[in-house]
Amino acid sequence: RMYRTVASYLDPIEAHIVCGRLCAEGIAAHVADDQMNLANWEWRQALGGTRVRVAEADHARARALIAELDAGAFALD
């Protein structure tokens, strides 16, 4: 199974929030490099941030959901 990076965040907590939202929508997602970025905070940008990865088949659907998140679709009043 091939996985692709669907998003990258400098804050590992943000990556985990996005991963949780994707999983809640039925998209199998995982976070990569979060421990490395927490242990070496000053390297996070050079490492490319904390990555959220999904299966190749779910990539387009995951990108669309992340665009909704970025637009505030799930924000609380």
GROMACS elastic network, one bead per residue, 0.5 to 0.9 nm:
[ bonds ]
;  ai    aj funct       b0    kb
    1    55     6  0.69215   500
    1    56     6  0.78833   500
    2    54     6  0.84233   500
    2    55     6  0.58153   500
    2    56     6  0.57154   500
    2    57     6  0.86027   500
    3    53     6  0.60655   500
    3    54     6  0.52576   500
    3    56     6  0.53512   500
    3    57     6  0.86927   500
    3    59     6  0.85929   500
    4    52     6  0.83782   500
    4    53     6  0.52901   500
    4    54     6  0.55792   500
    4    55     6  0.61986   500
    4    56     6  0.58168   500
    4    59     6  0.70517   500
    5     8     6  0.73980   500
    5    51     6  0.61741   500
    5    52     6  0.56918   500
    5    54     6  0.65395   500
    5    55     6  0.88410   500
    5    59     6  0.82419   500
    6    51     6  0.75284   500
    6    52     6  0.57959   500
    6    53     6  0.55230   500
    6    54     6  0.65869   500
    6    59     6  0.64196   500
    6    60     6  0.86276   500
    6    62     6  0.69347   500
    6    63     6  0.62999   500
    6    66     6  0.85799   500
    7    15     6  0.79905   500
    7    18     6  0.88235   500
    7    50     6  0.84169   500
    7    51     6  0.58776   500
    7    52     6  0.53201   500
    7    53     6  0.72882   500
    7    63     6  0.79406   500
    7    66     6  0.81332   500
    8    11     6  0.89112   500
    8    15     6  0.70898   500
    8    48     6  0.71053   500
    8    49     6  0.56339   500
    8    50     6  0.53918   500
    8    52     6  0.61386   500
    8    53     6  0.89198   500
    9    12     6  0.65003   500
    9    13     6  0.86483   500
    9    14     6  0.66426   500
    9    15     6  0.58323   500
    9    48     6  0.80739   500
    9    49     6  0.51594   500
    9    50     6  0.51708   500
    9    51     6  0.64870   500
    9    52     6  0.82345   500
   10    13     6  0.89226   500
   10    14     6  0.80837   500
   10    15     6  0.82772   500
   10    37     6  0.81489   500
   10    44     6  0.61988   500
   10    45     6  0.65558   500
   10    48     6  0.77846   500
   10    50     6  0.60855   500
   10    51     6  0.89116   500
   11    14     6  0.54519   500
   11    15     6  0.67339   500
   11    34     6  0.85846   500
   11    37     6  0.83206   500
   11    38     6  0.87771   500
   11    44     6  0.84489   500
   11    49     6  0.73982   500
   11    50     6  0.69892   500
   12    15     6  0.50302   500
   12    16     6  0.63674   500
   12    17     6  0.87746   500
   12    31     6  0.84782   500
   12    33     6  0.84285   500
   12    34     6  0.54056   500
   12    35     6  0.83056   500
   12    37     6  0.71890   500
   12    38     6  0.73420   500
   12    49     6  0.77541   500
   12    50     6  0.55367   500
   12    51     6  0.83658   500
   13    16     6  0.51021   500
   13    17     6  0.62985   500
   13    18     6  0.87655   500
   13    34     6  0.84514   500
   13    50     6  0.89981   500
   14    17     6  0.50599   500
   14    18     6  0.63091   500
   14    19     6  0.85557   500
   14    50     6  0.88743   500
   15    18     6  0.52166   500
   15    19     6  0.60819   500
   15    20     6  0.85950   500
   15    31     6  0.67494   500
   15    34     6  0.82258   500
   15    50     6  0.64246   500
   15    51     6  0.68219   500
   15    52     6  0.61775   500
   16    20     6  0.60595   500
   16    21     6  0.86210   500
   16    30     6  0.82877   500
   16    31     6  0.65956   500
   16    34     6  0.87224   500
   16    52     6  0.79197   500
   17    20     6  0.51209   500
   17    21     6  0.63425   500
   17    22     6  0.87512   500
   18    21     6  0.50855   500
   18    22     6  0.62345   500
   18    23     6  0.86210   500
   18    52     6  0.76925   500
   18    66     6  0.73750   500
   18    69     6  0.81753   500
   19    22     6  0.51319   500
   19    23     6  0.61800   500
   19    24     6  0.85879   500
   19    27     6  0.88640   500
   19    28     6  0.85833   500
   19    29     6  0.57956   500
   19    30     6  0.62534   500
   19    31     6  0.67642   500
   19    52     6  0.63655   500
   19    53     6  0.83153   500
   20    23     6  0.50588   500
   20    24     6  0.60906   500
   20    25     6  0.86822   500
   20    29     6  0.80011   500
   20    30     6  0.87769   500
   21    25     6  0.64013   500
   21    26     6  0.88909   500
   21    27     6  0.87231   500
   21    65     6  0.85895   500
   21    66     6  0.88172   500
   21    69     6  0.88968   500
   22    25     6  0.51448   500
   22    26     6  0.65712   500
   22    27     6  0.52362   500
   22    28     6  0.71473   500
   22    29     6  0.64996   500
   22    54     6  0.89917   500
   22    62     6  0.67153   500
   22    65     6  0.74621   500
   22    66     6  0.82215   500
   23    26     6  0.50320   500
   23    28     6  0.55739   500
   23    29     6  0.61277   500
   23    30     6  0.87222   500
   24    27     6  0.72907   500
   25    28     6  0.88171   500
   25    65     6  0.87919   500
   26    29     6  0.89690   500
   27    54     6  0.73434   500
   27    55     6  0.83399   500
   27    58     6  0.66573   500
   27    61     6  0.83715   500
   27    62     6  0.72208   500
   28    53     6  0.86822   500
   28    54     6  0.61748   500
   28    55     6  0.71166   500
   28    58     6  0.81182   500
   29    52     6  0.67877   500
   29    53     6  0.55934   500
   29    55     6  0.74195   500
   29    62     6  0.89685   500
   30    51     6  0.83548   500
   30    52     6  0.58104   500
   30    53     6  0.54287   500
   30    54     6  0.67134   500
   31    34     6  0.66720   500
   31    50     6  0.69924   500
   31    51     6  0.57095   500
   31    53     6  0.62405   500
   32    35     6  0.81032   500
   32    36     6  0.88465   500
   32    50     6  0.59911   500
   32    51     6  0.50720   500
   32    52     6  0.62846   500
   32    53     6  0.71568   500
   33    36     6  0.51910   500
   33    37     6  0.61953   500
   33    38     6  0.86463   500
   33    47     6  0.84022   500
   33    49     6  0.74370   500
   33    50     6  0.51994   500
   33    51     6  0.64941   500
   34    37     6  0.51642   500
   34    38     6  0.61516   500
   34    39     6  0.86080   500
   34    49     6  0.79999   500
   34    50     6  0.51824   500
   34    51     6  0.76094   500
   35    38     6  0.50454   500
   35    39     6  0.60360   500
   35    40     6  0.84136   500
   35    50     6  0.86762   500
   36    39     6  0.52003   500
   36    40     6  0.59550   500
   36    41     6  0.79787   500
   36    43     6  0.86843   500
   36    44     6  0.80369   500
   36    47     6  0.86455   500
   36    50     6  0.84796   500
   37    40     6  0.51210   500
   37    41     6  0.51700   500
   37    42     6  0.79905   500
   37    43     6  0.68250   500
   37    44     6  0.51103   500
   37    45     6  0.87796   500
   37    47     6  0.77407   500
   37    49     6  0.69178   500
   37    50     6  0.67270   500
   38    41     6  0.52904   500
   38    44     6  0.81195   500
   39    42     6  0.89267   500
   40    43     6  0.54732   500
   40    44     6  0.68155   500
   41    44     6  0.54419   500
   41    45     6  0.86913   500
   42    45     6  0.76052   500
   42    46     6  0.85029   500
   43    46     6  0.53102   500
   43    47     6  0.60864   500
   43    48     6  0.87319   500
   43    49     6  0.85414   500
   44    47     6  0.51775   500
   44    48     6  0.63668   500
   44    49     6  0.50235   500
   44    50     6  0.75764   500
   45    48     6  0.51455   500
   45    49     6  0.54320   500
   46    49     6  0.74724   500
   47    50     6  0.81380   500
   48    51     6  0.77706   500
   53    59     6  0.85602   500
   54    57     6  0.81341   500
   54    58     6  0.62761   500
   54    59     6  0.61854   500
   54    62     6  0.76002   500
   55    58     6  0.53758   500
   55    59     6  0.64224   500
   56    59     6  0.52840   500
   56    60     6  0.83794   500
   57    60     6  0.76039   500
   57    61     6  0.84949   500
   58    61     6  0.54528   500
   58    62     6  0.59852   500
   58    63     6  0.86211   500
   59    62     6  0.51424   500
   59    63     6  0.61473   500
   59    64     6  0.86808   500
   60    63     6  0.51488   500
   60    64     6  0.62835   500
   60    65     6  0.87379   500
   61    64     6  0.51615   500
   61    65     6  0.63156   500
   61    66     6  0.87195   500
   62    65     6  0.50939   500
   62    66     6  0.61577   500
   62    67     6  0.85948   500
   63    66     6  0.50794   500
   63    67     6  0.61628   500
   63    68     6  0.87048   500
   64    67     6  0.50837   500
   64    68     6  0.64252   500
   64    69     6  0.87997   500
   65    68     6  0.50403   500
   65    69     6  0.63146   500
   65    70     6  0.87008   500
   66    70     6  0.61142   500
   66    71     6  0.85187   500
   67    70     6  0.50574   500
   67    71     6  0.61635   500
   67    72     6  0.87577   500
   67    73     6  0.89034   500
   68    71     6  0.50373   500
   68    72     6  0.64123   500
   68    73     6  0.53596   500
   68    74     6  0.76915   500
   69    72     6  0.51976   500
   69    73     6  0.55255   500
   69    74     6  0.61168   500
   69    75     6  0.80031   500
   70    73     6  0.75685   500
   70    74     6  0.89760   500
   71    74     6  0.85302   500
   71    75     6  0.89757   500
   72    75     6  0.51765   500
   72    76     6  0.87744   500
   73    76     6  0.88930   500
